[in-house]
Amino acid sequence: MIRIKLDVMMAERKMSLNKLSELVDITPANLSIFKNEKGKAIRFTTLDALCEALECQPGDLMEYIVEED
C-alpha cells in the first residue's frame, strides 16, 4: 500500500491547503483527495509541482507500506 504524507509535508512547511493549491494550480478539492488518500493516481506533472512548491522529493510525499495478511 502507498501511504500519502502530504499532510506531514504541509505541516512541516506551515502551508495551508489553499496556499498549496494556488502554488500548484490544483483545486483545493482535488488536492484534498490526494492528501486524504482517496485518489487512485497522480500525474507526474502534479507530483513535480508539489515537489517544487514544498521543496521536497517524491519519496517525501509517499511511502510504501507492506500490508500484512
N, C-alpha and C positions, 0 to 999 in steps of 0.2 A: 504494500500500500504506500502511496505517496502522501506525505503529510505536508501541508502548506503552512509556512511560517511567516506569512506576510504580516500578520498582526504583531509578531515579535519585532520584525524589522521596522515597522512603522512606529512602534512604541520606543524602540531604541533611538530612532531619529526624531522623536516627538513630532510626528507628521500625522495629520488627520486624513481620513478617507477622502474628504472633499478636496483637500490640497493635493494629495497624490493623484486623484482623478484628473485634476486640472493639468498637472505636470505631464501625465502620460496620455492625455486626451482619450480617456475612457470614462464612461458614465459611472457615477458612484454605485449604481445598482449592479452593473457588470463587474466592477471591481470587488464589490461586496460578495458576489457569487464566488469569485476566486478565493477571496480571503476566508470565507466560511466553508471552503472545500466542497462546494456544491457543483462546481463545474466539472466537465469531463475532459477538457482540453484547453491548451493555451497556445496562442500563436507565438512564434519566435520573435516577431516584431514587438508584441506586447511584453514578452519576457525581457527583451532588450531594453525597452522603455522603462520598465520597472527597475531593472538593474541600474540604469543610468540615473534615474530620479533618486533612488535610495543609496546610490554609490555602493553597490554590493555585487556579489557573484550569484549566478543562478542557484548554486548549492546553498546559498544563504537563505533562499526563499523556499526551497523544497528539501525534503528529507525522505529517504526510503526507509520504511519500517517493515520488518519481516513479520508477517501475520502468523500467529500460532494457531494450530487447529483446535 
